[in-house]
């Protein structure tokens, strides 16, 4: 199936409804079910958990029968929820929700984005990752361990998932955008001991999508809450530099598609601007869409009726133009 610009726009608009608020889905039974297929990342448990004592919890914030709004805190057994499309086009995406590194919002920036993207033919994997302040030996690298491992598992099992190992992207939102950008810039950094043969493949995403991302750990544009959870209350200058992805961009950093709103009062739009400029300086392809309205954390469902609602269609058009999407089969 050939997806032209008009088709991409239609898919983007349809994606808003597919995220869990469409009237048709509501009449069919309200909240869409979670996929039955999940993948646990680590065969013998997540590394460095000897001193971890937190209790995992998933909290439902939604009071509506039409959609979930859950967040996961203190994850100890990181996993991916798999959304397989009816008509796969060979592309895959690892979706990393935000939550300020204090928790991960499962639905707003995970499942609600996976649904429309899977309908566009993309096999999606929603990541539930560990948090840096929960006592893991790797500290601030614990989330990156999970992101690297997840990308490697998708690539190592590409044939099983029916995806092209050279068309695997990552999408991150807010603090999840920081983790996605860290994966894009630090994919080759050794942050864990290989667990099995899957760790022999590259963790480099082929493309990156960042929604209102946390990027810089430095003033004046830092999201203070994310930095505190990641690096503590008094990080050193060296830590700030090492965990600011814009400072780690290299020529091999994958192309990026950036989405942000100027009226974002939580994560300043400058975070996207400085990452885009770092990519441009390294001659890495980048496309940015900065909207007048949207606020923070809009995902798809909360973008309805705002200029930022156009981002899914814009992304699909960009991804197809760059060859990240293929013909459905």
N, C-alpha and C positions, 0 to 999 in steps of 0.2 A: 504494500500500500504506500503510495507516494504521498508525503505530507508536504504540501506547499505552504506558503505564508498564511493564506486564508485558513487552511486546515489547522495550522499550528495555533492560530488565534482562537479557532473554535475549540480546540483541545484545551487551551489555557482557560477559556471561559468555563468550559464544562468542568475543568478541574476544581473551580471554586465550589461547585455543588458537590462534586465527588468527595470532597474532604469530609463530608459527614453531615452537611446541613441541607442537602437537596431534599425537596419535598417528596420526590419519588422514593428515595431511600427511607425517609421518615415513615411514609405510609407502609413501606415494606417491612418495617420492624424497628425503626429508630437507629440506635447506635450500630454502626457497622461492626461486625465481629472481628476479632484479631485473627491473623492467619494461624493455621494449625502448625505451620512449619517454622521452627526456630533452630538456631545454630548456637551452641555454646562455644565460646572462643577457645578455652583452654582445656586440653584433655585431662590434665591432672590438677585442675584448680588454678586460679589466677596466681601469678608469681608474687612473692614477697608479702604474703598475707599472714605471717606468723604472729604479728602483733595487732592484727585487726580484730576488733571486738564489737563493731557496730552491728546493728540488726537491720537487714534490708526492709524497706517499706515502700509500698506503692499507694499513693493517696489520690482519691478521686475528688476533684474540685467542682466538677460540673453537676448542676442540679437539673439540667435539661435531659429529657429522654432521647434527644436527637443526636447528641454527640458526647464523647468522652473528653475529659480534660485532666489527664492523670500526670503525676510526676513521680519519678523513682528516685529515692534517696538511699544512700549507703549500700549501693549495689556491691555484692561480693562475688556473684557468678555472672560476669558480663556475657551478653548474648546479642544475637541479631534476630529480628523478626523478618521473615522472607515474604515478599509480595511478588508472586509470579504473574506476569501478564498473560491474558488469553492469546494475544498475538505478539509474541516477543520479537523485537527488532535487533537483538544481539547486544544492546547496551545495558549496562548495569550501573547502579548508583548506591553508594553507602551514605545513608542519611544520619547526620549527627545532630540531635536536638540540643537546644540551649538550656540554661537554668543557672547561669552564674557560677558554674562549677560547684554549686551547693546541692543541686539535684538535676535531673534531666527530664524535660517535659516530653512525655512519650507521644502525645497525640498532636498537639498544635504544630510542632515542627518535625514530627515523625510520621505517624500513620496518616495524618491528613494531607501530607505532601506525597506520601507513597502511593495513595490511591489514584490520584489523577496521573501521576507519572507512569504508573504501571499500565493505566489505560492507554497511554501514549506508546506502549510497547517496551518500556524500560523495566527491567527486573530490579526491584528495590530491596534494600536491606536496612532496617531501622536499628541503629546501634544503641544498646543500653550499656553504658560504660561506667567504669569505676571513677570515684571522685578523689581528688588529690589530698584532701584533709582527713581522710578516714583511717589513716595509719599504715598505708601501704609502704613497703620499703622503698619503692621508687619515688615516693612523694609526688612532685609535680609531673613526673614522667608516667605515672600510672595510667592516666587517660590516653596518652600517646601510645603506650604499650598496647592497649586495647584497639586503638584505631589502626595501628600498623598490622596487628594480628588479623583484624577483620578484613582489611584490604587484601592481605596475602591469602586468606582463606577463600575469598571470592575469586581471586585470580587462579589459585591452585585448583579450584573446583569448577572453573569456568565451563568446562564441557558438561558437567553434571547440571549446571544451571542454564545451559543453552545460551551462554553469553560469550562475546568476543573478549579475550583476555587483554586486548589492546584498546578496549572501549569501556573502561571502568572509571567512573567519576566519583567524586565525593561532594556532598552538599552539607554545609554546616550553618547553623543559625545562632546568632548572638555568641555566647561562650562556646557553643558548638562550632561556630564559625572560627573561633580562635583555634580549636582543636583541629578543624579541617585544614586551616591555613598552616598549622604546625605540621600536620601530616604532609602537606604539599611541599613544605620547605625542609622538613627533617625526616623525610621518608627513609633515608639511608643511614640515619644515626642509629647505632646499636643501643637499644634501650632495654633489651631483654635477651636471655639465653634462648636459642631456638628450641621449640618444643617438639617439632616433628618436621617432616619433609616439606610441609607447606611453607615453612619459614625460609626456604631456599629461594622463593620467588620474590620479585620486587614488590615493595609496598607503595610505589609511586602511583598516585592517581593519574589518569590520563587527562582529566580536566577537573576544575574546581568551581563550585557554586557557593557563594558566600552571601547570606542574608543578614543584613545589619550586623556584621561581625564585630566582635571584640578582637582587636588586633594588637595595638600598642599596650605595653605594660608601663609606659612612662607617662608622666605628666606632660601636657595638660589634658590629654585625650583618653587616659586610662579609664576603664570601668572599674572603680575601686573595689567593688564587691568581688568581682572575678579575680582580681589580683590578690586580694587577701586570701581567698580560698585556695588559690594556686600556689602562692609564694609566701604567704604569711604576712604579718603586719609590718615587717621591716626588711623587705628584700634588699639585697645588695645591688649596686649598679651593674655588676656582672650578671646577676640573675635577671634583672630587668632587660638587659640587652639580649641575653640568651633566649628568653621566652617572649620576645617581641618578633613575630614572624616577618614583619617588614624588613627587619635587619638580617634575615636569613635567606632572602630571595637570591636565587642564582639562575643562570641561564637554563638549567634543567628543571626549574620549577614549572609545573604544568600551567597551561592557560586558565584564565579565571573569568567568571561572570559574576559581577558584583551588583547587589541590590541594597539600597539604603534610602531612608527618608530624611529630608532636612529637618523635619520636626521631631526627630528621635531625641527625646529628653533623657534617655537612659544610656545609650552608647552613641557618642557623638559621631556625626557623619564623617568627620575627619579620619576615623579609623579606616573606612573604605578608601578614602582619598589617598592616604599615605601608602596603603598596600598597592593601590593601582599605580601610583607613581613609582614605587619600587619595582613593580613588574615591568613598567614601561622602560625604566632605566636599564633593566636587564634584558630588554628586547623580547620579553615574554608577552604573547598576545593577551589582551585584557579588554573586556567590555563592561562598562559601568552604567547603571541606571539609577539616578538619584531623583527621587520623587519629592514634590512639594509637601505632600501629605501621606501619612501612613503610620507615624509614630514608631513605637518599638514593638517587636514581638508579634507582628501581624500574620506571619505565616501565609496561609491562603484564606481560611475562614474569616479572619478578622480584617482582611484587606478588602472585603466586599464593599463596593460603593466608594472606594478611595482610588486615587490614581495608581497606587501601588498594586492594585488588583491585576494589572496587566503583566506582572512579572513572569508568571508561568508561560504565557504565550511567547513572550520575548525570549525566555530561556530556550524553549523548544526550537524557535527559529534560529537562534545562535548555535545551538548544539547540532542541528541538522546542517547548517551552513558549513560548520567546521568538520563535518563527517563523523560526529560522535553518535549519531543515530543512523539506523539503516532501514531498509525496507522490511516491513512486518512479513512474517511467513506463517 
